[in-house]
Amino acid sequence: MRGQWRDNIEREGLAPIAITISEDSEHMPCPACGTAAALVEGACSDCGLQLE
């Protein structure tokens, strides 16, 4: 399955984003978009991924 995933992202011209965590950030970055902000009703405030 991992090989299929790599093939798909390569075919689409996509690459996983690198997420860096700042030492002074109080919020963890979203695994989907990388936004490090407070959740809104348990979801990422940028992309809406439900995290809680």
C-alpha positions as a Markdown table, in Angstrom:
| # | Residue | x | y | z |
|---|---|---|---|---|
| 1 | Met | 0.0 | 0.0 | 0.0 |
| 2 | Arg | 2.9 | 2.4 | 0.8 |
| 3 | Gly | 4.2 | 1.8 | -2.7 |
| 4 | Gln | 0.9 | 2.7 | -4.2 |
| 5 | Trp | 0.8 | 5.9 | -2.2 |
| 6 | Arg | 4.2 | 6.9 | -3.4 |
| 7 | Asp | 3.3 | 6.1 | -7.0 |
| 8 | Asn | 0.1 | 8.2 | -6.7 |
| 9 | Ile | 1.8 | 11.2 | -5.3 |
| 10 | Glu | 4.6 | 11.0 | -7.9 |
| 11 | Arg | 2.1 | 10.7 | -10.7 |
| 12 | Glu | 0.1 | 13.7 | -9.4 |
| 13 | Gly | 3.3 | 15.7 | -9.0 |
| 14 | Leu | 2.7 | 16.1 | -5.2 |
| 15 | Ala | 5.1 | 15.7 | -2.4 |
| 16 | Pro | 4.5 | 15.4 | 1.4 |
| 17 | Ile | 5.0 | 18.7 | 3.2 |
| 18 | Ala | 7.7 | 19.0 | 5.7 |
| 19 | Ile | 6.3 | 20.1 | 9.1 |
| 20 | Thr | 8.6 | 21.8 | 11.5 |
| 21 | Ile | 7.6 | 22.4 | 15.1 |
| 22 | Ser | 8.7 | 25.7 | 16.5 |
| 23 | Glu | 10.0 | 25.5 | 20.1 |
| 24 | Asp | 7.9 | 28.6 | 21.1 |
| 25 | Ser | 4.7 | 27.4 | 19.5 |
| 26 | Glu | 1.9 | 26.4 | 21.9 |
| 27 | His | -0.1 | 24.5 | 19.2 |
| 28 | Met | 0.9 | 21.3 | 17.3 |
| 29 | Pro | 0.8 | 21.6 | 13.5 |
| 30 | Cys | -2.1 | 20.0 | 11.6 |
| 31 | Pro | -1.0 | 16.8 | 10.0 |
| 32 | Ala | -2.8 | 17.7 | 6.8 |
| 33 | Cys | -1.9 | 21.3 | 6.1 |
| 34 | Gly | 0.8 | 22.2 | 8.7 |
| 35 | Thr | -1.1 | 25.1 | 10.3 |
| 36 | Ala | -0.1 | 25.6 | 13.9 |
| 37 | Ala | -3.2 | 27.3 | 15.4 |
| 38 | Ala | -5.9 | 26.7 | 18.0 |
| 39 | Leu | -8.5 | 24.2 | 17.0 |
| 40 | Val | -12.0 | 25.4 | 16.2 |
| 41 | Glu | -14.6 | 23.0 | 17.6 |
| 42 | Gly | -12.0 | 20.2 | 17.4 |
| 43 | Ala | -11.0 | 20.9 | 13.8 |
| 44 | Cys | -8.0 | 22.6 | 12.1 |
| 45 | Ser | -8.9 | 26.3 | 11.8 |
| 46 | Asp | -7.3 | 26.3 | 8.2 |
| 47 | Cys | -8.3 | 23.1 | 6.4 |
| 48 | Gly | -11.1 | 21.8 | 8.7 |
| 49 | Leu | -9.5 | 18.4 | 9.4 |
| 50 | Gln | -11.3 | 17.0 | 12.5 |
| 51 | Leu | -8.7 | 16.3 | 15.1 |
| 52 | Glu | -10.7 | 15.7 | 18.3 |
